[in-house]
Each structure stands twice: as C-alpha cells, then as structure tokens.
Amino acid sequence: MIGFISDLLSDGLGFSTGVLDTRKIDSNIMLLRQQEWFKKIYENNQYYSLLIGNRELRAYLQSNFRVKKIIRNEKSQAKFLLLLNKELKT
C-alpha cells in the first residue's frame, strides 16, 4: 500500500525521494521482459546498458504503476521508447 501511494506521488506530482530501489526496478524490468517488444530492446547492447546504468531511466522504471501502464498501453510504450532514444543520444 505504501509503495502504491509512493508511486502515485512520484508519478502524479513529480515528487521523488531521489533514492532508487534496485529490487523494485529489477522486478519491473522482469515484468517488461515478458513482453515480446521489450525483449528486443533488452537484447540490444546499447539499450541494455541504459536499462542497467542510467539513473533517470531506472527512476522511471521504479514506478510499478508506470510499468504496468507501459505493459498495457501502446502510447505508454511509445513514450518509453522515446525516453530510451533520448537517453541514448545523450
């Protein structure tokens, strides 16, 4: 329940404690890896490096609410891909 409230605050209000929960992020990546479209991303070395080492991207994936939305919604998937590509260019 606390995690849900934390997700709502960070997603809806942009509030973040700045601390990354590695187990939560890795668990969310495991959920995404069950999706065919994400498997291709995860197997790409450049994207894999971002998923493992990019703080902004990992903070994005820390939200259970956001990850579930990415899984269910093609627009959210497209937004996530844009974020990946933006981070790849920097």
Stockholm file with secondary structure:
# STOCKHOLM 1.0

chainA/1-90         MIGFISDLLSDGLGFSTGVLDTRKIDSNIMLLRQQEWFKKIYENNQYYSLLIGNRELRAYLQSNFRVKKIIRNEKSQAKFLLLLNKELKT
#=GR chainA/1-90 SS CHHHHHHHHHHHSCCCCSCCCHHHHHHHHHHHHTSHHHHHHHHSHHHHHHHHHCHHHHHHHTCHHHHHHHHHCHHHHHHHHHHHHHHHHC
#=GC SS_cons        CHHHHHHHHHHHSCCCCSCCCHHHHHHHHHHHHTSHHHHHHHHSHHHHHHHHHCHHHHHHHTCHHHHHHHHHCHHHHHHHHHHHHHHHHC
//
